[in-house]
Amino acid sequence: MTKTAKFLIIPLFATVCCTTVPSHEVQSSPPPAQPVTDEEETTPSPTPHAAPILLRAPPEGFVDLATFIPGLRLDIRYHTADNFTGAPVTGYGAPGAWFLEKPARALGKVQEELQEQGYGLLVYDAYRPRRGTLAMVAWAERTGQEQLLNNGYIARRSGHNHGNTIDLTLVDAQTGAVIDMGTPWDTLTKRSHTFKVEGEALQNRLILKRAMENHGFTYYFREWWHFQMKMEGTRFRDVPYSCFEADEGNWTAPSGWATPGYTMPSSWPENVRCPSQ
C-alpha cells in the first residue's frame, strides 16, 4: 500500500519543514482527506529507507529500528499520502522509525518470540515528531472531524512524541503478508477496539497483544495496533526524520492549516541536497 514519494522543491519546506495513550505545499489538486472507513487491509510493500543523506541520525537515546532489529519490516505511510490525512505528514520527510533504546530492545524480544510462532512485526509508526501530531490535529479541525479528537482516536498530546509508543501489526514471517486483524491500521472507528471483532481476527489481535505484554508493553483498547512502554523521564521531541525539514525548535506551523479548505502538499521536495553534501 505504500507509495513511492516524489520530491518537489517548495518554499514552505525552507522554513517548515494522538491523549498520551494512542493515538505539506503543492496546491495542484492534492488528494482529498481520506474518509475513516473499515476497508480491508492488503499486503504492503514495506517502505525502504530514503537515501541515507536524507534521513537524519536518531536523537541521543534513540535507535533506528530498521537496523536495530533483524527482520523487522517497516511501512511508514505518514511519509506518503497513503494515510488518513490524505497527504504526507509534517515531520516525515524521510521514511524512518526511531525508538528509545529500552523499548527497542524489548521489541526485539517480541520479534524473536513471534518468529518462533511463524510471525513477524510490521511497524507503521514509532517515534513521531511533535509537529506530526499537530498536523493530525489540524487535519481533524479543518475537515470537521473534531470527534476523533474528543473520542480518543487522534491525540493532541501523543506518547509517540516521547519515543516509547509504537503502531504495528503481525505479518507472515516468510512472505511478509499482513495477518488479518479485522480492520486496517488507522481505521478510526469502534471496530478497531481490541475486543470489537470475533473469530480469527480477534485471535490474531490477542497474539500480538500477549507478545507485546510479555515484554513490558501496554495496549490501548481503542487501537489494536497501538502499544506503549511506560517510562519515567521521557519528554516530547520535535526532531524531524528528514535533514531538509526545520530543526527542532525552529519549526513553525503553516498559517491557516487548521482552516477548512486548506490543502497540504501532496509530495515532498524533489532533488533535495542536505547541508553535508
NUGULUM-142868 format. One line per field, with one value per atom (N, C-alpha, C): residue in one letter; x, y negated, z negated; residue number from 1; atom name. Coordinates in steps of 0.2 Angstrom, whole numbers, plus 5000, padded with zeros to 4 digits. Each point is the difference from the previous one (the first is absolute). Layout:
! residues N
rest = (a/...)
east = (X/...)
north = (Y/...)
up = (Z/...)
nr = (NUM/...)
atom = (CA/...)
! end
This chain:
! residues 277
rest = (m/m/m/t/t/t/k/k/k/t/t/t/a/a/a/k/k/k/f/f/f/l/l/l/i/i/i/i/i/i/p/p/p/l/l/l/f/f/f/a/a/a/t/t/t/v/v/v/c/c/c/c/c/c/t/t/t/t/t/t/v/v/v/p/p/p/s/s/s/h/h/h/e/e/e/v/v/v/q/q/q/s/s/s/s/s/s/p/p/p/p/p/p/p/p/p/a/a/a/q/q/q/p/p/p/v/v/v/t/t/t/d/d/d/e/e/e/e/e/e/e/e/e/t/t/t/t/t/t/p/p/p/s/s/s/p/p/p/t/t/t/p/p/p/h/h/h/a/a/a/a/a/a/p/p/p/i/i/i/l/l/l/l/l/l/r/r/r/a/a/a/p/p/p/p/p/p/e/e/e/g/g/g/f/f/f/v/v/v/d/d/d/l/l/l/a/a/a/t/t/t/f/f/f/i/i/i/p/p/p/g/g/g/l/l/l/r/r/r/l/l/l/d/d/d/i/i/i/r/r/r/y/y/y/h/h/h/t/t/t/a/a/a/d/d/d/n/n/n/f/f/f/t/t/t/g/g/g/a/a/a/p/p/p/v/v/v/t/t/t/g/g/g/y/y/y/g/g/g/a/a/a/p/p/p/g/g/g/a/a/a/w/w/w/f/f/f/l/l/l/e/e/e/k/k/k/p/p/p/a/a/a/r/r/r/a/a/a/l/l/l/g/g/g/k/k/k/v/v/v/q/q/q/e/e/e/e/e/e/l/l/l/q/q/q/e/e/e/q/q/q/g/g/g/y/y/y/g/g/g/l/l/l/l/l/l/v/v/v/y/y/y/d/d/d/a/a/a/y/y/y/r/r/r/p/p/p/r/r/r/r/r/r/g/g/g/t/t/t/l/l/l/a/a/a/m/m/m/v/v/v/a/a/a/w/w/w/a/a/a/e/e/e/r/r/r/t/t/t/g/g/g/q/q/q/e/e/e/q/q/q/l/l/l/l/l/l/n/n/n/n/n/n/g/g/g/y/y/y/i/i/i/a/a/a/r/r/r/r/r/r/s/s/s/g/g/g/h/h/h/n/n/n/h/h/h/g/g/g/n/n/n/t/t/t/i/i/i/d/d/d/l/l/l/t/t/t/l/l/l/v/v/v/d/d/d/a/a/a/q/q/q/t/t/t/g/g/g/a/a/a/v/v/v/i/i/i/d/d/d/m/m/m/g/g/g/t/t/t/p/p/p/w/w/w/d/d/d/t/t/t/l/l/l/t/t/t/k/k/k/r/r/r/s/s/s/h/h/h/t/t/t/f/f/f/k/k/k/v/v/v/e/e/e/g/g/g/e/e/e/a/a/a/l/l/l/q/q/q/n/n/n/r/r/r/l/l/l/i/i/i/l/l/l/k/k/k/r/r/r/a/a/a/m/m/m/e/e/e/n/n/n/h/h/h/g/g/g/f/f/f/t/t/t/y/y/y/y/y/y/f/f/f/r/r/r/e/e/e/w/w/w/w/w/w/h/h/h/f/f/f/q/q/q/m/m/m/k/k/k/m/m/m/e/e/e/g/g/g/t/t/t/r/r/r/f/f/f/r/r/r/d/d/d/v/v/v/p/p/p/y/y/y/s/s/s/c/c/c/f/f/f/e/e/e/a/a/a/d/d/d/e/e/e/g/g/g/n/n/n/w/w/w/t/t/t/a/a/a/p/p/p/s/s/s/g/g/g/w/w/w/a/a/a/t/t/t/p/p/p/g/g/g/y/y/y/t/t/t/m/m/m/p/p/p/s/s/s/s/s/s/w/w/w/p/p/p/e/e/e/n/n/n/v/v/v/r/r/r/c/c/c/p/p/p/s/s/s/q/q/q)
east = (5004/4996/5004/5007/5004/5001/5000/5002/5006/5004/5006/5000/5003/4999/5004/4998/5004/5002/5005/5002/5000/4997/4999/5003/5004/5002/4995/4998/4995/5002/4999/5002/4998/4994/4998/5005/5003/5005/5006/5001/5006/5000/4993/4999/4997/4996/4996/5004/4999/5003/5001/4941/4994/4998/4993/5002/5006/5004/5007/4999/4994/5000/4999/4997/5002/5004/4993/5000/4999/5034/4998/4998/5007/4993/4999/4999/4998/4992/4998/4993/4997/5003/4997/4996/4994/4995/5003/5002/5002/4994/5001/4995/4996/4993/4996/5001/4998/5001/4996/5003/4998/4994/4995/4994/5003/4997/5002/4995/5003/4996/5003/4997/5002/5002/5004/5002/5005/5000/5004/5007/5005/5007/5003/5005/5003/5007/5004/5007/5004/5003/5004/5007/5003/5007/5003/5004/5003/5004/5000/5004/5007/5004/5007/5003/5006/5002/5001/4999/5002/5008/5003/5007/5003/5005/5003/5001/5001/5002/4993/4994/4994/4998/5001/4998/5005/4998/5004/5002/5005/5002/4995/4998/4996/5002/4996/5002/5004/5003/5004/4995/5001/4996/4995/5000/4995/5004/4997/5003/4996/5003/4996/4998/4993/4998/5001/5001/5001/5007/5005/5006/5001/4996/5001/4997/4995/4996/5000/5004/5000/4993/4999/4994/4994/5000/4995/4998/4993/4998/4997/5001/4997/4995/4994/4996/4998/5004/4999/4996/4993/4996/4999/5002/5000/5005/5004/5005/4997/4994/4997/4993/4996/4993/4995/5003/4996/4999/4996/4998/4994/4997/4993/5000/5005/5000/5000/5002/5000/5006/5005/5006/5006/5006/5006/4999/5002/5000/5006/4999/5006/5005/5006/5005/5002/4997/5002/5003/5004/5003/5004/5003/5003/4996/5000/4996/5004/5000/5004/4995/5003/4997/5005/5000/5005/4996/5004/4997/5005/4998/5004/5004/5006/5003/4997/4998/4997/4994/4995/4994/5002/5005/5003/5003/5003/5003/4994/4995/4995/4996/4999/4997/5004/5006/5004/4999/4998/4998/4993/4996/4993/5001/5004/5001/5003/5005/5002/4995/4996/4994/4995/4999/4995/5002/5007/5003/5000/5000/4999/4993/4995/4993/4999/5005/4999/4998/5000/4998/5006/4999/5005/4996/5004/4997/5001/4994/5000/4999/5004/4999/4998/4994/4997/5003/5001/5002/5003/5006/5003/5000/5006/5001/4997/4996/4997/5002/5003/5001/4994/5001/4994/4996/5004/4996/4996/5001/4996/4993/5001/4993/4996/5003/4997/4997/5003/4997/4994/5000/4994/4994/5002/4994/4998/5004/4998/4995/5002/4996/4993/5000/4993/4996/5003/4996/4998/5004/4998/4995/5000/4995/4994/4999/4994/4999/5006/5000/5003/4998/5002/4998/4995/4998/5006/5004/5006/5005/5000/5004/4996/4994/4996/4999/5000/4999/5006/5006/5006/5004/4998/5003/5006/5000/5006/5001/5007/5001/5003/4999/5003/5007/5001/5006/5001/5005/5001/5006/5000/5005/5005/4998/5005/5005/4999/5004/5006/4999/5005/5005/4998/5004/4999/4995/4999/4993/4997/4994/5000/4997/5001/4993/4999/4995/5002/4998/5002/4995/5002/4995/5005/4996/5003/5001/5005/5001/5002/4999/5003/5007/5004/5007/5004/4997/5003/4998/4994/4998/4999/4999/4999/4993/4995/4993/4997/4996/4997/4995/5000/4995/4994/4994/4993/4999/4999/4999/4993/4996/4993/4999/5004/5000/5007/5001/5007/5002/5007/5003/4997/4999/4997/4993/4996/4993/4997/4998/4998/4993/4998/4993/5000/4994/5000/5002/5000/5002/5008/5003/5007/5002/4994/5001/5002/5005/5003/4995/4995/4996/4993/5000/4994/5000/5003/5000/4999/4999/4999/5004/5000/5004/5007/5003/5007/5003/4996/5003/5001/4996/5001/5006/5000/5006/5006/5001/5006/5002/4994/5002/5002/4998/5002/5007/5002/5007/5005/4998/5004/5000/4994/5000/5004/4999/5004/5007/5003/5007/5003/4996/5002/5000/4995/4999/5006/5002/5005/5006/5001/5007/4999/4995/4999/4996/4997/4995/4993/4997/4993/4996/4994/4996/4995/4997/4995/4994/4994/4995/4996/5001/4997/5003/5007/5004/5004/4998/5003/5007/5003/5007/5004/4997/5004/5002/5007/5003/5005/5000/5005/5004/5006/5004/5000/4997/5000/5007/5002/5007/5000/5004/5001/5005/5000/5005/5000/4995/5000/4997/5001/4997/4999/4995/4998/5006/5001/5005/4997/5003/4998/5006/5004/5005/4997/5000/4997/5005/4997/5003/5005/4998/5004/5005/5006/5005/4997/4995/4999/4994/4997/4995/5003/4996/5003/5002/5006/5002/4995/5001/4996/5001/4994/5000/5000/5001/5000/4994/4995/4994/4994/4997/4994/4994/4994/4995/4997/4998/4998/4994/5000/4994/4993/4995/4994/4999/5005/4999/4994/4997/4995/4993/5000/4994/4997/4994/4997/5002/5001/5002/5008/5004/5007/5002/5005/5003/5007/5002/5007/5004/5006/5004/4999/4999/4999/5006/5006/5007/5005/5006/5005/5005/5004/5005/5004/5001/5004/5008/5004/5007/5003/4998/5002/5008/5004/5007/5001/5002/5001/5006/5001/5006/5007/4999/5007/5002/4996/5002/5003)
north = (5006/4994/4994/5001/4994/4997/4994/4997/4997/5000/4997/4992/4996/4993/4997/4995/4996/4993/4997/4994/4994/4995/4993/4995/4995/4995/4995/4998/4996/4995/4994/4995/5001/5003/5002/5004/5004/5005/4996/4995/4996/4997/4999/4998/5005/5005/5005/5006/5000/5007/5001/5053/4998/4999/4995/5003/5004/5000/5003/5007/5003/5007/5001/5001/5002/4994/5000/4998/4997/4940/5004/4995/4990/4999/5000/5006/5000/4999/4995/4998/5003/5004/5003/5006/4999/5005/5006/4998/5006/5005/5006/5004/4998/5001/4998/5004/4997/5004/5006/5006/5006/5001/5003/5002/5005/5000/5005/5006/5006/5005/5007/5005/5007/5004/4997/5004/5005/5006/5005/4998/5003/4999/5004/4998/5004/5000/5005/5001/4994/4996/4994/5002/4995/5001/4995/5003/4996/4995/4994/4994/5001/5000/5000/4993/5000/4994/4995/4994/4995/5000/4997/5000/4997/5003/4998/4993/4996/4993/4996/5003/4997/5001/5006/5002/4998/4996/4998/5006/4999/5005/4999/5005/5000/4995/4997/4996/5004/4997/5004/5004/5006/5005/5004/4998/5004/5004/5005/5005/5000/5002/5001/5007/5001/5007/5004/4997/5003/5004/4998/5003/5003/4998/5003/5007/5001/5007/5004/5005/5004/5003/4999/5003/4995/4995/4995/4997/5000/4996/4993/4996/4993/4999/4996/4997/4993/4995/4994/4995/5001/4997/4992/4998/4993/4996/5004/4997/4998/5004/4999/4998/4999/4998/5005/5007/5005/5001/4995/5000/4997/5000/4997/4992/4997/4993/4998/5005/4999/4996/4999/4997/5002/4999/5002/4995/5003/4997/4996/4994/4996/5003/5000/5004/5006/5003/5006/5000/4995/4999/5005/5005/5006/5005/5006/5006/5004/4997/5003/5003/5004/5002/5000/4995/5000/5002/5002/5002/4999/4999/5000/5007/5000/5006/5006/4998/5005/5003/4997/5003/5004/4997/5003/5007/5001/5006/5005/4998/5004/5002/4995/5002/5005/5000/5006/5006/5001/5006/5002/4995/5002/5003/4997/5003/5007/5001/5007/5005/4998/5004/5002/4995/5001/5004/4999/5004/5008/5002/5007/5002/4996/5001/4999/4998/4999/4993/4996/4993/4995/4994/4995/4993/4995/4993/4996/4996/4995/4993/4995/4994/4995/4996/4995/4993/5000/4993/5002/4996/5001/4993/4997/4993/4996/4995/4995/4993/4996/4993/4996/4996/4996/4997/4997/4997/5004/5007/5005/5001/5000/5000/4994/4994/4994/5000/5003/5000/5004/5006/5004/4996/4997/4996/4994/4997/4995/5003/5006/5004/5001/5002/5002/4993/4995/4993/4998/5000/4997/5004/5007/5004/5001/4997/5000/5007/5003/5006/5000/4995/4999/5006/5004/5005/5005/5001/5004/4998/4993/4998/5001/4999/5001/5007/5005/5007/5004/4997/5003/5004/4998/5003/4996/4993/4996/4996/5000/4997/4993/4996/4993/5000/5005/5001/5008/5002/5007/5003/5006/5004/5001/5000/5001/4995/4994/4994/5002/5004/5002/5006/5003/5006/5006/5001/5007/5003/4997/5003/5002/5005/5003/5002/5000/5003/5005/5006/5006/5006/5005/5005/5006/5006/5006/5002/5003/5002/5007/5004/5007/4999/5003/5000/5001/5005/5002/4995/4999/4996/4992/4998/4993/4998/5005/4998/4998/4995/4997/5005/5002/5004/4996/5004/4997/4998/4993/4998/4997/5001/4998/4993/4995/4994/4998/4995/4998/4996/4998/4995/4994/4996/4993/5000/5005/5000/4997/4993/4997/5000/5007/5001/5005/5002/5005/5007/5001/5007/5001/4995/5000/5001/5000/5002/5007/5001/5007/5006/4999/5006/4999/4996/4998/5005/5005/5005/5007/5005/5006/5005/5006/5005/5000/5001/5000/4993/4995/4993/4999/5002/4998/5004/5007/5004/4997/4997/4997/4994/4996/4994/5002/5005/5003/5003/5003/5002/4994/4995/4994/4997/4999/4997/5004/5007/5004/4999/5000/5000/4993/4995/4993/4999/5003/5000/5004/5005/5005/4996/4995/4996/4993/4998/4994/4995/5001/4995/5001/4994/5000/4998/5003/4998/4995/4997/4995/5003/5000/5004/4997/4994/4997/5002/5002/5001/5006/5006/5006/5000/4995/5000/4996/4996/4995/5003/4999/5003/4995/4999/4996/5003/4998/5003/4994/5000/4995/4999/4993/4999/4993/4999/4994/4996/4993/4995/4999/5003/4998/4993/4998/4993/5000/4996/5000/4997/5002/4997/4998/4996/4997/5001/5005/5001/5003/4997/5003/5006/5004/5006/4997/4996/4998/4994/5000/4994/4994/5000/4993/4997/5003/4996/4996/4995/4996/5004/4998/5003/4999/5004/5000/4993/4997/4993/4994/5002/4995/5001/5005/5001/4995/4998/4996/5003/5001/5003/4995/5003/4996/4996/4994/4996/5002/5001/5002/5007/5005/5007/5003/4997/5003/4998/4995/4997/5004/5001/5004/4997/5005/4998/5000/5000/5000/5007/5000/5006/5001/5006/5001/5003/4999/5003/5007/5002/5007/5004/4997/5003/4996/5003/4997/4997/4995/4997/5005/4998/5004/4997/5005/4998/4996/5002/4996/5002/4995/5002/4997/5004/4999/4996/4996/4996/5004/5007/5003/5002/4999/5003/4994)
up = (5000/5000/5000/4999/4999/5007/5001/5006/5000/5005/5001/5000/4995/5000/5005/5004/5004/4997/5002/4996/5004/4998/5003/4996/5002/4996/4999/4994/4999/4994/5001/4995/4993/4999/4993/4996/5003/4997/4998/5003/4998/4993/4998/4993/4995/5004/4996/4999/5003/5001/5007/4930/5002/4994/4986/4994/5001/4994/5000/5002/4998/5002/5007/5005/5007/5001/5004/5005/4999/5077/5005/5005/5011/5001/5007/5003/5007/5001/5003/5000/5007/5003/5006/4999/4998/4999/4996/4993/4996/4998/4998/4999/4994/5001/4994/4994/4994/4994/5000/4999/5000/4995/5002/4995/4995/4994/4995/5001/5003/5002/4997/5001/4998/5006/5004/5006/4998/5005/4998/5001/4996/5001/5005/5004/5005/4998/5003/4999/5002/4996/5002/5003/5003/5002/4996/4994/4995/5003/4997/5002/4999/5005/4999/4997/4997/4998/5006/4998/5005/5001/5005/5000/4994/4997/4993/5000/5005/4999/4998/5001/4999/4993/4997/4994/4994/4996/4994/4996/4996/4995/4994/4997/4994/4995/4996/4994/4995/4996/4994/4996/4999/4996/5005/5006/5005/5004/5003/5005/5006/5006/5006/5000/5000/5000/5006/5005/5007/4999/4997/4999/4993/4996/4993/4999/5003/4999/5007/5000/5006/5002/5006/5003/4999/4997/4999/5006/5002/5006/4998/5005/4999/5006/4998/5005/4997/5002/4997/5004/5000/5004/4999/4994/4998/5005/5002/5005/5007/5001/5007/4999/5005/5000/4998/4999/4999/4992/4997/4993/4999/4994/4999/5002/5000/5002/5007/5004/5007/5003/4996/5002/4995/5003/4995/4994/4994/4994/4998/4998/4998/4995/5002/4995/5003/5005/5003/5007/5001/5007/5002/4995/5002/4996/5003/4997/4995/4994/4995/4994/4995/4994/4995/4995/4995/4993/4995/4994/4995/4994/4994/4999/4998/5000/4996/4994/4995/5003/5003/5003/5007/5003/5006/4999/4994/4998/4998/4997/4998/5007/5005/5006/5004/4999/5003/4997/4994/4996/5003/5001/5003/5007/5004/5006/5000/4995/5000/4998/4995/4997/5006/5004/5005/5006/5001/5006/4998/4994/4998/5001/5001/5002/5007/5004/5007/5002/4996/5001/5000/5002/4999/4999/4999/4999/5006/5001/5005/4996/5000/4997/5004/4998/5004/4997/4994/4997/4993/4999/4993/4997/4999/4998/5005/4998/5004/4998/5005/4998/4998/4995/4997/5006/5005/5005/5004/5000/5004/4996/4993/4996/5002/5000/5001/5007/5005/5007/5000/4996/4999/4997/4995/4997/5004/5004/5005/5005/5002/5005/4998/4993/4997/5000/4998/4999/5007/5005/5006/5004/4999/5003/4996/4994/4996/4997/4998/4997/4993/4996/4993/4996/5002/4996/4999/5005/4999/4995/4999/4994/4994/4999/4994/4998/5005/4999/4999/5000/4998/5006/5006/5006/5003/4999/5002/4993/4998/4994/5001/4996/5000/4997/4995/4997/5001/5004/5001/4997/4998/4997/5006/5006/5006/4999/4998/5000/4995/4995/4995/5003/5005/5002/4997/4996/4996/5002/5006/5002/5007/5002/5007/5003/5006/5004/5004/5000/5004/5000/5004/5002/5001/5001/5001/5008/5002/5007/5000/5005/5001/5000/4996/5000/5006/5004/5007/5005/5001/5006/4999/4994/4998/5001/5002/5000/4994/5000/4994/4998/4993/4997/4999/5001/4999/4993/4999/4993/5000/5005/5000/5003/4999/5003/5002/5004/5002/4994/5000/4995/5002/4994/5001/5002/4999/5001/4994/5000/4994/4998/4999/4998/4994/4998/4994/5002/5006/5003/4998/4999/4999/4992/4996/4993/5000/4995/5000/5000/4996/4999/5004/5005/5004/5007/5000/5006/4997/5004/4998/5004/4999/5004/5000/5006/5002/4999/5002/4999/4992/4996/4993/4997/5002/4998/5002/5006/5003/4996/4998/4996/4993/4997/4994/5000/5006/5000/5000/5003/5000/4993/4997/4994/4994/5000/4995/5001/5006/5002/4997/5002/4998/4992/4997/4993/4996/5003/4997/5000/5003/5000/4998/4996/4997/5003/5005/5004/4997/5000/4999/5006/5000/5006/4999/5006/5000/5003/4996/5001/5007/5001/5006/5007/5000/5006/4999/5003/4999/5002/5004/5002/4995/4995/4997/4993/4998/4994/4998/4993/4997/4994/4999/4995/4995/4994/4995/4997/5001/4998/4996/4995/4997/5003/5000/5003/5007/5004/5007/5001/5006/5002/5007/5002/5007/5004/5006/5004/5007/5004/5006/5005/5000/5005/5006/5006/5006/5002/5004/5003/5006/5003/5006/4998/5004/4999/5003/5004/5003/4997/4995/4996/4994/4998/4995/4993/4997/4994/4995/4995/4994/4997/4998/4997/5005/5007/5005/5005/4998/5005/4998/5005/4999/5004/4997/5004/5006/5005/5006/4998/5002/4998/5003/4996/5002/5001/4998/5002/4997/4994/4997/5003/5005/5003/5005/5001/5005/5007/5004/5007/5001/4994/5001/5003/5004/5003/4998/4998/4999/5006/5001/5006/5001/5006/5002/5000/5000/5000/4997/4999/4997/5005/4998/5005/5004/5006/5005/5000/5001/5001/4994/4994/4994/4999/4998/4998/4993/4996/4993/4999/4994/4999/5001/4998/5000/5007/5005/5007/5003)
nr = (1/1/1/2/2/2/3/3/3/4/4/4/5/5/5/6/6/6/7/7/7/8/8/8/9/9/9/10/10/10/11/11/11/12/12/12/13/13/13/14/14/14/15/15/15/16/16/16/17/17/17/18/18/18/19/19/19/20/20/20/21/21/21/22/22/22/23/23/23/24/24/24/25/25/25/26/26/26/27/27/27/28/28/28/29/29/29/30/30/30/31/31/31/32/32/32/33/33/33/34/34/34/35/35/35/36/36/36/37/37/37/38/38/38/39/39/39/40/40/40/41/41/41/42/42/42/43/43/43/44/44/44/45/45/45/46/46/46/47/47/47/48/48/48/49/49/49/50/50/50/51/51/51/52/52/52/53/53/53/54/54/54/55/55/55/56/56/56/57/57/57/58/58/58/59/59/59/60/60/60/61/61/61/62/62/62/63/63/63/64/64/64/65/65/65/66/66/66/67/67/67/68/68/68/69/69/69/70/70/70/71/71/71/72/72/72/73/73/73/74/74/74/75/75/75/76/76/76/77/77/77/78/78/78/79/79/79/80/80/80/81/81/81/82/82/82/83/83/83/84/84/84/85/85/85/86/86/86/87/87/87/88/88/88/89/89/89/90/90/90/91/91/91/92/92/92/93/93/93/94/94/94/95/95/95/96/96/96/97/97/97/98/98/98/99/99/99/100/100/100/101/101/101/102/102/102/103/103/103/104/104/104/105/105/105/106/106/106/107/107/107/108/108/108/109/109/109/110/110/110/111/111/111/112/112/112/113/113/113/114/114/114/115/115/115/116/116/116/117/117/117/118/118/118/119/119/119/120/120/120/121/121/121/122/122/122/123/123/123/124/124/124/125/125/125/126/126/126/127/127/127/128/128/128/129/129/129/130/130/130/131/131/131/132/132/132/133/133/133/134/134/134/135/135/135/136/136/136/137/137/137/138/138/138/139/139/139/140/140/140/141/141/141/142/142/142/143/143/143/144/144/144/145/145/145/146/146/146/147/147/147/148/148/148/149/149/149/150/150/150/151/151/151/152/152/152/153/153/153/154/154/154/155/155/155/156/156/156/157/157/157/158/158/158/159/159/159/160/160/160/161/161/161/162/162/162/163/163/163/164/164/164/165/165/165/166/166/166/167/167/167/168/168/168/169/169/169/170/170/170/171/171/171/172/172/172/173/173/173/174/174/174/175/175/175/176/176/176/177/177/177/178/178/178/179/179/179/180/180/180/181/181/181/182/182/182/183/183/183/184/184/184/185/185/185/186/186/186/187/187/187/188/188/188/189/189/189/190/190/190/191/191/191/192/192/192/193/193/193/194/194/194/195/195/195/196/196/196/197/197/197/198/198/198/199/199/199/200/200/200/201/201/201/202/202/202/203/203/203/204/204/204/205/205/205/206/206/206/207/207/207/208/208/208/209/209/209/210/210/210/211/211/211/212/212/212/213/213/213/214/214/214/215/215/215/216/216/216/217/217/217/218/218/218/219/219/219/220/220/220/221/221/221/222/222/222/223/223/223/224/224/224/225/225/225/226/226/226/227/227/227/228/228/228/229/229/229/230/230/230/231/231/231/232/232/232/233/233/233/234/234/234/235/235/235/236/236/236/237/237/237/238/238/238/239/239/239/240/240/240/241/241/241/242/242/242/243/243/243/244/244/244/245/245/245/246/246/246/247/247/247/248/248/248/249/249/249/250/250/250/251/251/251/252/252/252/253/253/253/254/254/254/255/255/255/256/256/256/257/257/257/258/258/258/259/259/259/260/260/260/261/261/261/262/262/262/263/263/263/264/264/264/265/265/265/266/266/266/267/267/267/268/268/268/269/269/269/270/270/270/271/271/271/272/272/272/273/273/273/274/274/274/275/275/275/276/276/276/277/277/277)
atom = (N/CA/C/N/CA/C/N/CA/C/N/CA/C/N/CA/C/N/CA/C/N/CA/C/N/CA/C/N/CA/C/N/CA/C/N/CA/C/N/CA/C/N/CA/C/N/CA/C/N/CA/C/N/CA/C/N/CA/C/N/CA/C/N/CA/C/N/CA/C/N/CA/C/N/CA/C/N/CA/C/N/CA/C/N/CA/C/N/CA/C/N/CA/C/N/CA/C/N/CA/C/N/CA/C/N/CA/C/N/CA/C/N/CA/C/N/CA/C/N/CA/C/N/CA/C/N/CA/C/N/CA/C/N/CA/C/N/CA/C/N/CA/C/N/CA/C/N/CA/C/N/CA/C/N/CA/C/N/CA/C/N/CA/C/N/CA/C/N/CA/C/N/CA/C/N/CA/C/N/CA/C/N/CA/C/N/CA/C/N/CA/C/N/CA/C/N/CA/C/N/CA/C/N/CA/C/N/CA/C/N/CA/C/N/CA/C/N/CA/C/N/CA/C/N/CA/C/N/CA/C/N/CA/C/N/CA/C/N/CA/C/N/CA/C/N/CA/C/N/CA/C/N/CA/C/N/CA/C/N/CA/C/N/CA/C/N/CA/C/N/CA/C/N/CA/C/N/CA/C/N/CA/C/N/CA/C/N/CA/C/N/CA/C/N/CA/C/N/CA/C/N/CA/C/N/CA/C/N/CA/C/N/CA/C/N/CA/C/N/CA/C/N/CA/C/N/CA/C/N/CA/C/N/CA/C/N/CA/C/N/CA/C/N/CA/C/N/CA/C/N/CA/C/N/CA/C/N/CA/C/N/CA/C/N/CA/C/N/CA/C/N/CA/C/N/CA/C/N/CA/C/N/CA/C/N/CA/C/N/CA/C/N/CA/C/N/CA/C/N/CA/C/N/CA/C/N/CA/C/N/CA/C/N/CA/C/N/CA/C/N/CA/C/N/CA/C/N/CA/C/N/CA/C/N/CA/C/N/CA/C/N/CA/C/N/CA/C/N/CA/C/N/CA/C/N/CA/C/N/CA/C/N/CA/C/N/CA/C/N/CA/C/N/CA/C/N/CA/C/N/CA/C/N/CA/C/N/CA/C/N/CA/C/N/CA/C/N/CA/C/N/CA/C/N/CA/C/N/CA/C/N/CA/C/N/CA/C/N/CA/C/N/CA/C/N/CA/C/N/CA/C/N/CA/C/N/CA/C/N/CA/C/N/CA/C/N/CA/C/N/CA/C/N/CA/C/N/CA/C/N/CA/C/N/CA/C/N/CA/C/N/CA/C/N/CA/C/N/CA/C/N/CA/C/N/CA/C/N/CA/C/N/CA/C/N/CA/C/N/CA/C/N/CA/C/N/CA/C/N/CA/C/N/CA/C/N/CA/C/N/CA/C/N/CA/C/N/CA/C/N/CA/C/N/CA/C/N/CA/C/N/CA/C/N/CA/C/N/CA/C/N/CA/C/N/CA/C/N/CA/C/N/CA/C/N/CA/C/N/CA/C/N/CA/C/N/CA/C/N/CA/C/N/CA/C/N/CA/C/N/CA/C/N/CA/C/N/CA/C/N/CA/C/N/CA/C/N/CA/C/N/CA/C/N/CA/C/N/CA/C/N/CA/C/N/CA/C/N/CA/C/N/CA/C/N/CA/C/N/CA/C/N/CA/C/N/CA/C/N/CA/C/N/CA/C/N/CA/C/N/CA/C/N/CA/C/N/CA/C/N/CA/C/N/CA/C/N/CA/C/N/CA/C/N/CA/C/N/CA/C/N/CA/C/N/CA/C/N/CA/C/N/CA/C/N/CA/C/N/CA/C/N/CA/C/N/CA/C/N/CA/C/N/CA/C/N/CA/C/N/CA/C/N/CA/C/N/CA/C/N/CA/C/N/CA/C/N/CA/C/N/CA/C/N/CA/C/N/CA/C/N/CA/C/N/CA/C/N/CA/C/N/CA/C/N/CA/C/N/CA/C/N/CA/C/N/CA/C/N/CA/C/N/CA/C/N/CA/C/N/CA/C/N/CA/C/N/CA/C/N/CA/C/N/CA/C/N/CA/C/N/CA/C/N/CA/C/N/CA/C/N/CA/C/N/CA/C/N/CA/C/N/CA/C/N/CA/C/N/CA/C/N/CA/C/N/CA/C/N/CA/C/N/CA/C/N/CA/C)
! end
